[in-house]
Amino acid sequence: MRIFKFTVPIALLVAGIAWYMLHKNFQEVPGTSRVWITIGAAILSGVIAHFLFPKSEDGQ
C-alpha cells in the first residue's frame, strides 16, 4: 500500500514542520488559522507525494 509507505509520513512531517514554523515565527496569526494552514499544508503535500512517487513494480 503506497499511501501508507510515502504519503502519510510525508504529510505528517510537513504538518509538524508547518506547526513548528507557524508557532515560532508567526505568533500573531490566530490559533484557528494556524490549525487550518497546517491541515492544508499536510493535505496538499500528501496529494503531491501520492502522484509523484511511482507505483511499486510488484503490483501492490
NUMI-863436 format. One record per residue (C-alpha): residue number from 1; x, y, z. Coordinates in steps of 0.25 Angstrom, whole numbers. Layout:
REM NUMI-863436
- NUM,X,Y,Z
...
END
This chain:
REM NUMI-863436
- 1,0,0,0
- 2,7,12,-5
- 3,-1,22,2
- 4,4,17,16
- 5,18,16,11
- 6,20,30,6
- 7,8,39,6
- 8,4,39,21
- 9,19,40,26
- 10,21,52,17
- 11,8,59,21
- 12,11,57,36
- 13,25,62,34
- 14,20,74,27
- 15,9,77,37
- 16,19,76,48
- 17,29,86,42
- 18,18,95,38
- 19,12,95,52
- 20,26,98,58
- 21,29,109,48
- 22,16,116,50
- 23,17,115,65
- 24,31,120,65
- 25,31,131,55
- 26,17,135,53
- 27,10,136,67
- 28,2,148,62
- 29,-6,138,54
- 30,-19,133,61
- 31,-18,119,66
- 32,-30,114,58
- 33,-23,120,45
- 34,-10,113,49
- 35,-18,99,50
- 36,-25,101,36
- 37,-12,105,30
- 38,-5,93,36
- 39,-16,84,31
- 40,-16,90,17
- 41,-1,88,16
- 42,-2,73,21
- 43,-13,70,11
- 44,-6,77,-1
- 45,7,71,2
- 46,1,57,3
- 47,-6,59,-10
- 48,6,63,-17
- 49,14,52,-11
- 50,3,42,-15
- 51,5,46,-30
- 52,20,48,-30
- 53,24,35,-25
- 54,23,23,-35
- 55,15,11,-32
- 56,22,-1,-27
- 57,27,-11,-38
- 58,22,-23,-31
- 59,7,-19,-34
- 60,4,-15,-20
END
